[in-house]
Amino acid sequence: MSVEAGGVTLHVRTVGLAEAVATVITVHGGPGLSLQAMAPFEKLVVPGRRVVSYDQRGAGASTGPADGDFGFAAQVADLEAVRVASGADEVDLIGESWGGAIAAAYAADHPDHVRSLVLFGAVPLDRVEFRAGQQRFLAHVAELQTAGLIPQWRSSVTGSPRTPVGRCS
Amino acid sequence: MGEQDAFGEQWVDRSAELLSSAEVERALVPGAGHLVSVERPDALLARVTAFLGG
């Protein structure tokens, strides 16, 4: 399925029955990875639950924005477009690393549409500490890429993402 | 989070503080770094499955 949002076309994959009561939406990390990174969560599908994953703008099979906007506001709007297209009023969000930051920002902006939030690989909001951790992380990524556990990827984020501060109910 | 996450555990605390009105459950996955879904997918999936109620 494709979803139009903010000048981009998002590639969306849904596993499970459309009439499922519960909907999980996964938000991949990177920036620049793809929904394939969240494939393990498709095992969460049961008769009453479906799993929706999507490639973020400029990642995987989704198109990138002509204006180069990869910021948080655009990412949150994209996630909202995916939720609306799914037909689910309330969802369980699963976000990894960068995707976790998007999911948390979404929960802050749209608390009425979030039943639960699973975050893993939290990242620092402080730029200096982020860079210190990033150096350690990138060294570990190189090991994982050499082992073939993750693909090579390129960061697609530019600009100044909005800090995800807010509440989740 | 992964036990060997390069960004450190304090950021889990910081994230929990930001989500101040949420009930927070924490889990530490042994033998994993930042990309838990790649390094320990089964352990992560088991924890998330339990969180979502099976």
Backbone of each chain as ProteinMPNN parsed JSONL, in Angstrom:
{"seq_chain_A": "MSVEAGGVTLHVRTVGLAEAVATVITVHGGPGLSLQAMAPFEKLVVPGRRVVSYDQRGAGASTGPADGDFGFAAQVADLEAVRVASGADEVDLIGESWGGAIAAAYAADHPDHVRSLVLFGAVPLDRVEFRAGQQRFLAHVAELQTAGLIPQWRSSVTGSPRTPVGRCS", "coords_chain_A": {"N_chain_A": [[0.859, -1.189, 0.0], [0.441, 2.273, -0.675], [0.923, 5.503, 0.722], [0.046, 8.841, 0.526], [1.679, 11.705, 1.652], [2.422, 14.889, 2.69], [3.828, 15.63, 0.306], [5.336, 13.408, -0.268], [5.54, 9.901, -1.12], [4.686, 7.259, 0.762], [5.84, 4.042, 1.431], [4.036, 1.362, 2.547], [3.551, -1.473, 4.581], [1.332, -3.976, 5.513], [0.639, -6.536, 7.768], [-1.456, -9.136, 8.584], [-4.952, -9.392, 9.496], [-7.358, -7.171, 8.112], [-9.579, -6.586, 9.641], [-8.731, -6.763, 12.211], [-8.697, -6.134, 15.727], [-6.73, -4.793, 17.172], [-4.001, -2.635, 16.347], [-0.663, -2.467, 15.483], [1.885, -0.174, 14.911], [5.005, 0.078, 13.461], [8.079, 1.872, 13.735], [10.858, 2.497, 12.051], [14.478, 2.64, 12.613], [17.538, 4.47, 12.092], [18.63, 7.412, 10.915], [17.417, 6.312, 7.727], [17.333, 3.574, 7.49], [15.075, 0.824, 6.765], [11.691, -0.473, 6.553], [12.22, -3.129, 6.703], [13.92, -3.573, 8.804], [12.261, -3.792, 10.934], [10.974, -6.123, 10.684], [11.006, -8.408, 12.442], [8.944, -7.852, 14.228], [6.636, -8.485, 12.949], [5.93, -10.916, 13.74], [4.282, -10.513, 15.817], [1.737, -10.612, 14.972], [-1.485, -11.783, 15.449], [-4.728, -13.397, 15.445], [-6.356, -11.242, 16.327], [-4.787, -9.005, 16.01], [-2.906, -6.798, 13.996], [0.026, -5.827, 12.129], [1.547, -2.915, 11.113], [3.919, -1.506, 9.02], [6.226, 0.953, 7.81], [8.177, 2.613, 5.294], [10.18, 5.308, 6.05], [10.124, 8.767, 4.941], [12.14, 9.198, 2.126], [13.496, 6.873, 2.61], [14.082, 3.335, 2.132], [11.524, 2.07, 0.088], [10.079, 4.366, -0.123], [9.395, 7.695, -1.333], [11.479, 10.644, -1.423], [11.394, 13.957, 0.083], [10.899, 16.861, -1.937], [11.638, 19.295, -0.966], [13.545, 18.746, 0.878], [12.865, 18.303, 3.505], [13.279, 16.642, 6.345], [12.647, 16.774, 8.934], [11.364, 16.566, 12.373], [8.65, 17.408, 12.557], [7.603, 16.879, 10.022], [8.05, 14.133, 9.948], [6.399, 13.231, 11.995], [3.93, 13.994, 10.954], [3.868, 12.31, 8.755], [3.69, 9.809, 10.016], [1.2, 10.089, 11.201], [-0.358, 10.17, 8.898], [-0.019, 7.561, 8.02], [-1.217, 6.181, 10.129], [-3.899, 7.092, 9.876], [-4.491, 6.096, 7.329], [-4.414, 3.425, 7.914], [-6.757, 3.016, 9.181], [-7.155, 2.671, 11.841], [-8.127, 3.888, 14.977], [-6.783, 4.048, 17.374], [-3.529, 3.136, 18.289], [-0.796, 0.826, 18.884], [2.453, 1.776, 19.286], [5.7, 1.069, 18.072], [8.985, 1.904, 18.333], [12.287, 2.25, 17.148], [15.319, 3.554, 18.231], [16.136, 6.279, 16.324], [13.63, 6.084, 15.161], [12.198, 5.672, 17.468], [12.315, 8.159, 18.625], [10.745, 9.582, 16.832], [8.317, 8.241, 17.211], [7.829, 8.853, 19.904], [7.566, 11.625, 19.753], [5.312, 11.71, 18.176], [3.45, 10.559, 19.919], [3.37, 12.537, 21.84], [2.185, 14.601, 20.427], [-0.188, 13.474, 19.52], [-1.765, 12.146, 21.62], [-4.248, 10.907, 22.019], [-4.456, 9.006, 20.095], [-2.735, 7.002, 20.681], [-2.253, 3.97, 22.158], [-0.293, 2.486, 23.435], [3.287, 2.674, 23.88], [6.276, 1.547, 22.688], [9.62, 1.816, 23.173], [12.919, 1.464, 22.115], [16.507, 1.527, 22.269], [17.026, 4.214, 22.987], [17.948, 7.602, 22.327], [20.314, 10.224, 23.081], [19.261, 13.568, 23.825], [20.891, 15.636, 24.033], [23.251, 17.364, 22.167], [26.109, 17.161, 22.289], [26.568, 14.908, 23.894], [25.216, 13.09, 22.38], [26.82, 12.895, 20.112], [29.123, 11.804, 21.206], [28.223, 9.284, 22.016], [27.453, 8.402, 19.537], [29.82, 7.961, 18.148], [30.8, 5.665, 19.412], [28.678, 3.987, 18.808], [28.693, 3.898, 15.962], [31.065, 2.568, 15.491], [30.38, 0.081, 16.442], [28.31, -0.496, 14.682], [29.714, -0.85, 12.313], [30.884, -3.301, 12.831], [28.592, -4.93, 12.906], [27.709, -4.627, 10.296], [29.795, -5.753, 8.88], [29.449, -8.33, 9.699], [27.193, -8.89, 8.353], [24.705, -8.491, 9.435], [23.261, -6.141, 9.346], [22.35, -3.827, 6.72], [24.394, -1.649, 4.629], [23.936, 1.81, 5.157], [22.769, 5.173, 4.63], [22.634, 8.247, 6.26], [19.683, 10.194, 6.149], [18.846, 12.52, 7.16], [18.405, 15.939, 7.551], [18.685, 19.384, 8.57], [17.033, 20.816, 11.48], [15.756, 18.866, 13.699], [12.765, 18.862, 15.648], [12.788, 18.833, 19.14], [11.541, 16.045, 20.849], [9.377, 16.644, 23.142], [7.015, 16.141, 25.633], [3.875, 14.666, 26.561], [2.56, 11.403, 27.23], [-0.333, 9.608, 27.041]], "CA_chain_A": [[0.0, 0.0, 0.0], [1.143, 3.55, -0.678], [0.215, 6.59, 1.398], [0.54, 10.171, 0.169], [1.783, 12.558, 2.847], [3.37, 15.994, 2.65], [4.663, 15.651, -0.879], [6.065, 12.15, -0.46], [4.74, 8.687, -1.173], [5.236, 6.337, 1.745], [5.607, 2.616, 1.202], [3.476, 0.805, 3.784], [3.257, -2.911, 4.54], [0.465, -4.431, 6.597], [0.561, -7.983, 7.931], [-2.57, -9.453, 9.467], [-6.287, -9.172, 8.951], [-7.809, -5.778, 8.158], [-10.602, -6.424, 10.677], [-8.128, -6.962, 13.538], [-9.088, -5.131, 16.719], [-5.541, -4.019, 17.575], [-3.059, -2.302, 15.281], [0.68, -2.044, 15.876], [2.653, 0.496, 13.863], [6.425, 0.116, 13.794], [8.803, 3.024, 13.183], [12.24, 2.015, 11.995], [15.555, 3.554, 12.986], [18.426, 5.008, 11.062], [17.737, 7.533, 9.764], [17.841, 5.735, 6.464], [17.031, 2.152, 7.394], [13.792, 0.615, 6.105], [10.764, -1.295, 7.335], [12.774, -4.482, 6.86], [14.557, -3.654, 10.12], [11.239, -4.057, 11.935], [10.311, -7.372, 10.293], [10.747, -9.341, 13.558], [7.698, -7.53, 14.923], [5.49, -9.062, 12.245], [5.548, -12.112, 14.498], [3.267, -10.113, 16.799], [0.414, -10.79, 14.378], [-2.382, -12.836, 15.927], [-6.022, -13.115, 14.798], [-6.923, -9.942, 16.691], [-3.783, -7.932, 15.936], [-2.138, -6.67, 12.757], [1.232, -5.009, 12.243], [1.749, -2.002, 9.988], [5.254, -0.914, 8.982], [6.377, 1.833, 6.651], [9.481, 3.241, 5.036], [10.114, 6.755, 6.27], [10.415, 9.59, 3.76], [13.504, 9.1, 1.636], [14.102, 5.593, 3.01], [13.463, 2.158, 1.538], [10.794, 2.275, -1.168], [9.342, 5.639, -0.076], [10.061, 8.797, -2.022], [11.995, 11.702, -0.561], [10.763, 15.264, -0.123], [11.597, 17.768, -2.853], [12.17, 20.433, -0.217], [14.576, 18.286, 1.802], [12.382, 18.355, 4.888], [13.294, 15.361, 7.061], [12.513, 17.126, 10.343], [10.406, 15.825, 13.192], [7.258, 17.752, 12.256], [7.232, 16.127, 8.82], [8.028, 12.701, 10.28], [5.187, 13.0, 12.787], [2.801, 14.087, 10.017], [3.877, 11.075, 7.958], [3.172, 8.734, 10.86], [-0.237, 10.315, 11.317], [-0.964, 9.755, 7.627], [-0.024, 6.09, 8.004], [-2.27, 5.739, 11.061], [-5.214, 7.358, 9.269], [-4.673, 5.138, 6.228], [-4.634, 2.089, 8.479], [-8.143, 2.936, 9.648], [-7.174, 2.46, 13.291], [-8.217, 5.132, 15.755], [-5.791, 3.971, 18.451], [-2.517, 2.161, 17.884], [0.392, 0.559, 19.685], [3.619, 2.208, 18.511], [7.0, 0.501, 18.412], [9.995, 2.696, 17.655], [13.676, 1.932, 17.447], [16.32, 4.606, 18.089], [15.569, 7.447, 15.641], [12.194, 5.823, 15.041], [11.624, 5.863, 18.79], [12.15, 9.606, 18.822], [9.563, 9.959, 16.041], [7.135, 7.682, 17.873], [7.592, 9.626, 21.127], [7.054, 12.929, 19.338], [3.934, 11.477, 17.724], [2.626, 10.342, 21.116], [3.198, 13.841, 22.487], [1.271, 15.42, 19.615], [-1.45, 12.771, 19.272], [-1.923, 11.154, 22.701], [-5.523, 10.192, 21.924], [-4.354, 7.937, 19.102], [-1.68, 6.069, 21.096], [-2.627, 3.12, 23.29], [0.958, 2.193, 24.141], [4.492, 3.098, 23.176], [7.465, 0.748, 22.996], [10.827, 2.483, 22.682], [14.195, 0.834, 22.461], [17.601, 2.262, 21.664], [16.816, 5.651, 23.192], [19.122, 8.406, 21.973], [20.419, 11.469, 23.845], [18.766, 14.802, 23.228], [22.0, 16.589, 24.112], [24.048, 17.177, 20.953], [27.474, 16.742, 22.591], [26.549, 13.519, 24.358], [24.794, 12.263, 21.253], [27.972, 12.647, 19.245], [30.033, 10.883, 21.901], [27.637, 7.946, 21.896], [27.392, 8.04, 18.131], [31.111, 7.403, 17.75], [30.828, 4.271, 19.892], [27.656, 3.245, 18.081], [29.104, 3.673, 14.576], [32.085, 1.529, 15.509], [29.658, -1.183, 16.606], [27.574, -0.709, 13.433], [30.652, -1.405, 11.334], [31.025, -4.725, 13.152], [27.354, -5.594, 12.507], [27.652, -4.637, 8.832], [30.769, -6.754, 8.438], [28.853, -9.644, 9.986], [26.025, -9.062, 7.488], [23.463, -8.405, 10.204], [22.528, -4.969, 8.877], [22.893, -3.326, 5.455], [24.987, -0.319, 4.615], [22.931, 2.828, 4.928], [23.222, 6.557, 4.64], [21.697, 9.112, 6.96], [18.92, 11.048, 5.235], [18.27, 13.61, 7.941], [19.048, 17.239, 7.523], [17.888, 20.381, 9.279], [17.03, 20.796, 12.935], [14.551, 18.216, 14.19], [12.196, 19.381, 16.877], [12.987, 17.939, 20.274], [10.276, 15.451, 21.256], [9.059, 16.855, 24.546], [5.574, 16.167, 25.833], [3.331, 13.638, 27.435], [1.916, 10.271, 26.582], [-1.384, 9.097, 27.911]], "C_chain_A": [[0.899, 1.246, 0.0], [0.283, 4.609, -0.006], [0.859, 7.91, 0.993], [0.558, 11.052, 1.422], [2.821, 13.643, 2.618], [4.325, 15.973, 1.473], [5.508, 14.421, -1.094], [5.068, 10.999, -0.559], [5.401, 7.653, -0.275], [4.856, 4.903, 1.399], [5.207, 1.977, 2.522], [3.198, -0.679, 3.598], [2.419, -3.289, 5.764], [0.426, -5.956, 6.592], [-0.533, -8.271, 8.946], [-3.881, -9.058, 8.824], [-6.714, -7.713, 9.129], [-8.806, -5.55, 9.284], [-10.049, -6.651, 12.088], [-8.496, -5.804, 14.469], [-7.916, -4.214, 17.065], [-4.599, -3.818, 16.392], [-1.748, -1.814, 15.892], [1.307, -1.326, 14.683], [4.107, 0.563, 14.309], [7.096, 1.29, 13.071], [10.294, 2.687, 13.222], [13.26, 3.099, 12.349], [16.358, 4.023, 11.793], [18.999, 6.342, 11.538], [18.318, 6.859, 8.514], [17.703, 4.234, 6.382], [15.676, 1.997, 6.699], [12.914, -0.243, 6.999], [11.272, -2.713, 7.531], [13.399, -4.662, 8.241], [13.555, -4.017, 11.206], [10.494, -5.366, 11.644], [10.096, -8.336, 11.463], [9.413, -9.086, 14.25], [6.46, -8.019, 14.184], [5.062, -10.379, 12.894], [4.53, -11.783, 15.591], [1.851, -10.322, 16.268], [-0.283, -12.005, 14.983], [-3.745, -12.517, 15.302], [-6.599, -11.741, 15.126], [-5.973, -8.768, 16.559], [-3.07, -7.953, 14.588], [-0.958, -5.741, 12.992], [1.426, -4.215, 10.954], [3.157, -1.416, 10.094], [5.361, -0.034, 7.748], [7.813, 2.306, 6.522], [9.328, 4.74, 5.222], [10.476, 7.508, 4.989], [11.895, 9.496, 3.391], [14.21, 7.802, 1.979], [13.367, 4.439, 2.329], [12.795, 2.478, 0.215], [9.958, 3.553, -1.156], [10.124, 6.729, -0.815], [10.535, 9.844, -1.017], [11.33, 13.029, -0.857], [11.587, 16.169, -1.038], [12.245, 18.921, -2.103], [13.211, 20.022, 0.821], [14.172, 18.279, 3.256], [12.31, 16.943, 5.481], [13.091, 15.585, 8.553], [11.394, 16.39, 11.054], [8.954, 16.135, 12.843], [6.768, 16.974, 11.038], [7.133, 14.637, 9.125], [6.773, 12.341, 11.074], [3.953, 13.052, 11.886], [2.722, 12.835, 9.146], [3.277, 9.915, 8.756], [1.662, 8.876, 11.051], [-0.959, 9.888, 10.034], [-1.046, 8.237, 7.53], [-1.116, 5.565, 8.938], [-3.662, 5.937, 10.448], [-5.49, 6.343, 8.161], [-4.943, 3.729, 6.741], [-6.078, 1.907, 8.932], [-8.273, 2.727, 11.138], [-7.238, 3.795, 14.021], [-7.128, 5.194, 16.823], [-4.808, 2.857, 18.129], [-1.483, 1.943, 18.983], [1.591, 0.908, 18.806], [4.873, 1.518, 19.013], [8.053, 1.27, 17.628], [11.392, 2.35, 18.109], [14.565, 3.14, 17.194], [15.702, 5.866, 17.489], [14.055, 7.289, 15.49], [11.483, 5.967, 16.372], [11.389, 7.33, 19.086], [10.93, 10.107, 18.043], [8.293, 9.48, 16.739], [6.799, 8.466, 19.142], [7.037, 11.003, 20.799], [5.606, 12.806, 18.872], [3.006, 11.33, 18.934], [2.373, 11.658, 21.85], [2.179, 14.695, 21.746], [-0.118, 14.803, 19.463], [-1.73, 11.727, 20.364], [-3.213, 10.342, 22.606], [-5.477, 9.042, 20.927], [-3.309, 6.891, 19.481], [-2.132, 5.292, 22.321], [-1.389, 2.779, 24.122], [2.129, 2.565, 23.239], [5.644, 2.209, 23.634], [8.659, 1.429, 22.352], [12.037, 1.649, 23.045], [15.31, 1.519, 21.66], [17.386, 3.757, 21.786], [18.097, 6.411, 22.87], [19.119, 9.713, 22.753], [19.85, 12.658, 23.094], [19.825, 15.885, 23.264], [22.968, 16.316, 22.956], [25.45, 16.65, 21.247], [27.496, 15.274, 23.007], [26.085, 12.587, 23.253], [25.993, 11.899, 20.387], [28.964, 11.693, 19.891], [29.523, 9.451, 21.784], [27.635, 7.462, 20.466], [28.708, 7.43, 17.661], [31.228, 5.943, 18.182], [29.857, 3.414, 19.094], [28.114, 2.906, 16.661], [30.201, 2.615, 14.481], [31.431, 0.154, 15.622], [28.873, -1.512, 15.34], [28.48, -1.342, 12.382], [30.847, -2.901, 11.569], [29.787, -5.495, 12.674], [27.242, -5.679, 10.988], [28.622, -5.67, 8.268], [30.222, -8.164, 8.623], [27.617, -9.902, 9.125], [24.703, -8.978, 8.207], [22.627, -7.202, 9.813], [23.161, -4.478, 7.585], [23.661, -2.028, 5.649], [23.856, 0.682, 4.467], [23.529, 4.199, 5.11], [22.177, 7.383, 5.359], [21.003, 10.043, 5.985], [18.332, 12.243, 5.966], [19.102, 14.876, 7.807], [18.202, 18.191, 8.345], [17.972, 20.199, 10.78], [15.749, 20.167, 13.447], [14.078, 18.835, 15.494], [12.399, 18.358, 17.984], [11.641, 17.38, 20.73], [10.034, 15.592, 22.756], [7.547, 16.892, 24.695], [5.121, 15.039, 26.711], [2.721, 12.527, 26.601], [0.853, 9.764, 27.526], [-1.944, 7.811, 27.348]], "O_chain_A": [[1.974, 1.254, 0.601], [-0.939, 4.611, -0.151], [2.074, 8.075, 1.106], [-0.429, 11.128, 2.154], [3.988, 13.338, 2.376], [5.509, 16.268, 1.629], [6.322, 14.388, -2.016], [3.916, 11.11, -0.139], [6.529, 7.226, -0.521], [3.697, 4.601, 1.112], [5.95, 2.042, 3.501], [2.667, -1.091, 2.566], [2.764, -2.958, 6.898], [0.21, -6.585, 5.556], [-0.532, -7.713, 10.043], [-3.911, -8.465, 7.746], [-6.46, -7.103, 10.168], [-8.881, -4.449, 9.829], [-10.813, -6.724, 13.049], [-8.592, -4.652, 14.045], [-8.091, -3.007, 17.23], [-4.425, -4.703, 15.554], [-1.722, -0.886, 16.7], [1.257, -1.831, 13.562], [4.408, 1.044, 15.401], [6.728, 1.646, 11.952], [10.902, 2.607, 14.29], [12.952, 4.29, 12.38], [15.909, 3.974, 10.648], [19.785, 6.37, 12.486], [19.528, 6.844, 8.289], [17.929, 3.656, 5.319], [15.182, 2.954, 6.102], [13.338, -0.684, 8.067], [10.809, -3.423, 8.425], [13.408, -5.767, 8.785], [13.939, -4.494, 12.274], [9.495, -5.671, 12.295], [9.081, -9.033, 11.48], [8.816, -10.011, 14.802], [5.356, -7.974, 14.726], [3.974, -10.89, 12.629], [3.98, -12.688, 16.218], [0.88, -10.222, 17.018], [0.268, -13.106, 15.018], [-3.899, -11.461, 14.687], [-7.264, -11.137, 14.285], [-6.31, -7.651, 16.953], [-2.679, -9.015, 14.104], [-0.949, -4.962, 13.944], [1.464, -4.774, 9.858], [3.539, -0.892, 11.141], [4.665, -0.254, 6.757], [8.557, 2.387, 7.499], [8.452, 5.365, 4.624], [11.066, 6.94, 4.071], [12.777, 9.689, 4.228], [15.392, 7.64, 1.675], [12.188, 4.548, 1.992], [13.403, 3.078, -0.671], [9.199, 3.795, -2.095], [11.35, 6.682, -0.906], [10.037, 9.908, 0.107], [10.76, 13.212, -1.933], [12.811, 16.235, -0.928], [13.264, 19.462, -2.533], [13.705, 20.867, 1.567], [15.023, 18.252, 4.145], [11.413, 16.161, 5.165], [13.338, 14.682, 9.353], [10.589, 15.692, 10.438], [8.114, 15.235, 12.832], [5.645, 16.47, 11.029], [6.24, 13.955, 8.622], [6.165, 11.293, 10.86], [3.036, 12.244, 12.039], [1.63, 12.358, 8.837], [2.468, 9.143, 8.242], [0.938, 7.881, 11.059], [-2.045, 9.311, 10.09], [-2.024, 7.692, 7.02], [-1.845, 4.634, 8.596], [-4.5, 5.038, 10.504], [-6.59, 5.798, 8.068], [-5.618, 2.938, 6.084], [-6.562, 0.782, 9.053], [-9.386, 2.617, 11.653], [-6.486, 4.719, 13.711], [-6.615, 6.269, 17.135], [-5.21, 1.76, 17.742], [-1.322, 2.766, 19.884], [1.722, 0.385, 17.699], [5.09, 1.394, 20.218], [8.023, 1.288, 16.398], [11.651, 2.178, 19.3], [14.577, 3.692, 16.093], [14.818, 6.463, 18.105], [13.299, 8.243, 15.671], [10.31, 6.338, 16.419], [10.398, 7.702, 19.714], [10.176, 10.949, 18.531], [7.316, 10.221, 16.845], [5.628, 8.717, 19.427], [6.14, 11.494, 21.484], [4.78, 13.68, 19.135], [1.917, 11.903, 18.967], [1.298, 11.868, 22.412], [1.403, 15.425, 22.363], [-1.106, 15.518, 19.296], [-1.912, 10.549, 20.056], [-3.258, 9.202, 23.069], [-6.368, 8.193, 20.919], [-3.024, 5.99, 18.693], [-2.365, 5.866, 23.385], [-1.432, 2.785, 25.352], [1.989, 2.744, 22.029], [5.946, 2.132, 24.825], [8.705, 1.601, 21.134], [12.153, 1.178, 24.176], [15.099, 2.012, 20.552], [17.543, 4.493, 20.812], [19.198, 5.918, 23.114], [18.057, 10.256, 23.057], [19.95, 12.737, 21.87], [19.69, 16.923, 22.615], [23.444, 15.194, 22.782], [25.937, 15.777, 20.528], [28.328, 14.496, 22.54], [26.505, 11.432, 23.19], [26.159, 10.748, 19.982], [29.576, 10.871, 19.209], [30.283, 8.528, 21.494], [27.793, 6.27, 20.199], [28.71, 6.49, 16.866], [31.692, 5.093, 17.422], [30.157, 2.273, 18.744], [27.95, 1.775, 16.205], [30.262, 1.858, 13.511], [31.863, -0.809, 14.989], [28.776, -2.679, 14.96], [28.072, -2.25, 11.657], [30.961, -3.675, 10.618], [29.911, -6.58, 12.106], [26.748, -6.67, 10.449], [28.311, -6.37, 7.305], [30.486, -9.065, 7.826], [27.055, -10.997, 9.156], [23.673, -9.357, 7.648], [21.402, -7.238, 9.935], [24.355, -4.675, 7.36], [23.583, -1.394, 6.701], [22.907, 0.431, 3.724], [24.62, 4.372, 5.656], [20.98, 7.245, 5.107], [21.639, 10.615, 5.1], [17.427, 12.904, 5.458], [20.326, 14.867, 7.935], [17.106, 17.831, 8.773], [18.861, 19.518, 11.29], [14.748, 20.864, 13.614], [14.874, 19.269, 16.326], [12.202, 17.16, 17.779], [10.704, 18.14, 20.973], [10.45, 14.738, 23.539], [6.869, 17.606, 23.955], [5.892, 14.513, 27.515], [2.412, 12.702, 25.423], [1.13, 9.517, 28.7], [-2.847, 7.219, 27.94]]}, "seq_chain_B": "MGEQDAFGEQWVDRSAELLSSAEVERALVPGAGHLVSVERPDALLARVTAFLGG", "coords_chain_B": {"N_chain_B": [[16.085, -1.762, 26.414], [19.317, -2.411, 24.959], [21.814, -4.129, 26.759], [24.42, -3.348, 26.316], [24.244, -0.872, 25.103], [25.473, 1.744, 23.167], [24.86, 4.361, 23.694], [24.221, 4.53, 26.313], [22.573, 3.991, 29.522], [21.333, 6.083, 30.811], [19.767, 7.55, 29.151], [17.426, 6.259, 28.846], [16.215, 6.794, 31.241], [15.933, 9.544, 30.903], [14.189, 9.677, 28.744], [11.942, 8.52, 29.886], [11.335, 10.441, 31.779], [10.492, 12.506, 30.125], [8.141, 11.492, 29.137], [6.068, 11.988, 31.039], [3.487, 11.447, 32.046], [2.982, 8.86, 31.521], [2.659, 5.359, 32.309], [5.499, 3.569, 33.004], [7.392, 0.831, 31.895], [10.408, -0.932, 32.22], [13.031, -2.648, 30.49], [15.938, -4.589, 30.281], [17.965, -5.859, 27.843], [20.03, -8.538, 27.713], [23.261, -9.034, 26.184], [22.994, -7.445, 23.946], [23.376, -4.497, 21.929], [22.872, -1.214, 20.804], [21.116, -1.673, 18.633], [18.816, -3.524, 19.21], [16.846, -5.037, 17.978], [18.1, -6.264, 15.904], [20.239, -7.56, 17.06], [19.328, -9.121, 19.235], [16.74, -10.319, 18.464], [14.748, -12.221, 19.162], [14.633, -12.157, 21.979], [13.852, -9.521, 22.381], [11.398, -9.498, 21.046], [9.948, -11.29, 22.602], [9.716, -9.85, 24.974], [8.269, -7.603, 24.163], [5.954, -8.81, 23.233], [4.911, -9.804, 25.621], [4.451, -7.378, 26.884], [2.43, -6.304, 25.303], [0.44, -7.975, 25.895], [0.406, -10.605, 25.069]], "CA_chain_B": [[17.308, -1.354, 25.738], [20.391, -3.384, 25.013], [22.69, -3.975, 27.928], [25.658, -2.665, 25.903], [23.889, 0.246, 24.227], [26.564, 2.73, 23.136], [24.398, 5.661, 24.169], [24.118, 4.493, 27.766], [21.255, 3.742, 30.114], [20.727, 7.294, 31.374], [18.81, 8.119, 28.204], [16.133, 5.629, 29.123], [15.651, 7.609, 32.322], [15.558, 10.844, 30.359], [12.983, 9.481, 27.923], [10.826, 8.272, 30.806], [10.983, 11.739, 32.372], [9.759, 13.298, 29.136], [6.801, 10.922, 29.021], [5.821, 12.053, 32.473], [2.177, 10.954, 32.455], [2.833, 7.456, 31.117], [3.184, 4.286, 33.156], [6.69, 3.119, 32.282], [8.038, -0.432, 32.207], [11.743, -0.962, 31.64], [13.611, -3.97, 30.312], [17.317, -4.587, 29.816], [18.182, -7.077, 27.071], [21.442, -8.931, 27.772], [23.911, -9.453, 24.942], [22.614, -6.593, 22.82], [23.774, -3.108, 21.983], [21.839, -0.227, 20.456], [20.143, -2.225, 17.684], [18.34, -4.743, 19.866], [16.027, -5.83, 17.054], [19.009, -7.021, 15.048], [21.173, -8.361, 17.846], [18.593, -10.1, 20.054], [15.333, -10.148, 18.055], [13.822, -13.098, 19.888], [14.475, -11.653, 23.342], [13.067, -8.282, 22.3], [10.031, -9.846, 20.662], [9.293, -11.909, 23.757], [9.389, -8.807, 25.934], [7.203, -6.772, 23.59], [4.746, -9.64, 23.212], [4.386, -9.801, 26.978], [3.966, -6.022, 27.148], [1.174, -6.092, 24.582], [-0.58, -8.877, 26.434], [0.453, -11.917, 24.423]], "C_chain_B": [[18.335, -2.459, 25.854], [21.346, -3.078, 26.144], [23.961, -3.202, 27.579], [25.379, -1.5, 24.945], [24.943, 1.347, 24.324], [26.151, 4.085, 23.689], [24.143, 5.68, 25.677], [22.691, 4.444, 28.274], [20.558, 5.018, 30.579], [19.67, 7.882, 30.444], [17.451, 7.45, 28.288], [15.431, 6.419, 30.223], [15.146, 8.94, 31.783], [14.274, 10.731, 29.524], [11.764, 9.284, 28.81], [10.372, 9.575, 31.462], [10.142, 12.569, 31.413], [8.325, 12.801, 28.961], [6.207, 10.846, 30.422], [4.484, 11.472, 32.906], [1.976, 9.48, 32.118], [3.303, 6.513, 32.223], [4.328, 3.64, 32.386], [7.162, 1.77, 32.807], [9.397, -0.432, 31.523], [12.227, -2.401, 31.509], [15.015, -3.818, 29.744], [17.563, -5.923, 29.114], [19.671, -7.425, 27.09], [21.98, -9.282, 26.387], [23.532, -8.632, 23.728], [23.146, -5.187, 23.037], [22.605, -2.22, 21.623], [20.744, -0.821, 19.578], [19.63, -3.578, 18.194], [17.572, -5.632, 18.889], [16.867, -6.675, 16.116], [19.812, -8.015, 15.878], [20.489, -9.426, 18.709], [17.094, -10.029, 19.725], [14.36, -10.998, 18.862], [13.572, -12.604, 21.309], [13.617, -10.393, 23.35], [11.607, -8.598, 21.991], [9.265, -10.455, 21.828], [8.849, -10.847, 24.761], [8.241, -7.928, 25.433], [5.881, -7.535, 23.549], [4.092, -9.652, 24.587], [3.779, -8.436, 27.312], [2.612, -5.785, 26.503], [0.069, -7.067, 25.018], [-0.678, -10.193, 25.696], [0.135, -11.88, 22.945]], "O_chain_B": [[18.245, -3.328, 26.721], [21.642, -1.921, 26.442], [24.516, -2.493, 28.418], [26.198, -1.192, 24.079], [25.267, 1.821, 25.413], [27.001, 4.872, 24.107], [23.878, 6.738, 26.248], [21.741, 4.797, 27.576], [19.336, 5.04, 30.727], [18.787, 8.619, 30.882], [16.446, 8.009, 27.851], [14.23, 6.679, 30.157], [14.069, 9.405, 32.157], [13.393, 11.587, 29.598], [10.688, 9.81, 28.529], [9.179, 9.789, 31.675], [9.201, 13.249, 31.823], [7.414, 13.578, 28.677], [5.887, 9.765, 30.918], [4.36, 11.037, 34.051], [0.918, 8.916, 32.397], [4.224, 6.829, 32.976], [4.148, 3.212, 31.246], [7.316, 1.585, 34.014], [9.525, 0.013, 30.382], [11.877, -3.262, 32.317], [15.247, -3.017, 28.838], [17.392, -6.987, 29.71], [20.485, -6.683, 26.541], [21.244, -9.767, 25.528], [23.727, -9.074, 22.596], [23.342, -4.743, 24.169], [21.482, -2.439, 22.077], [19.567, -0.507, 19.76], [19.979, -4.632, 17.662], [17.65, -6.857, 18.976], [16.398, -7.686, 15.593], [20.039, -9.153, 15.466], [21.03, -10.517, 18.887], [16.277, -9.719, 20.593], [13.27, -10.542, 19.204], [12.439, -12.627, 21.789], [12.76, -10.22, 24.217], [10.697, -8.035, 22.599], [8.082, -10.174, 22.021], [7.757, -10.925, 25.325], [7.35, -7.56, 26.2], [4.819, -6.967, 23.801], [2.873, -9.527, 24.706], [2.725, -8.352, 27.943], [1.745, -5.137, 27.09], [-1.072, -6.983, 24.564], [-1.731, -10.831, 25.696], [0.142, -12.92, 22.286]]}, "name": "protein", "num_of_chains": 2, "seq": "MSVEAGGVTLHVRTVGLAEAVATVITVHGGPGLSLQAMAPFEKLVVPGRRVVSYDQRGAGASTGPADGDFGFAAQVADLEAVRVASGADEVDLIGESWGGAIAAAYAADHPDHVRSLVLFGAVPLDRVEFRAGQQRFLAHVAELQTAGLIPQWRSSVTGSPRTPVGRCSMGEQDAFGEQWVDRSAELLSSAEVERALVPGAGHLVSVERPDALLARVTAFLGG"}
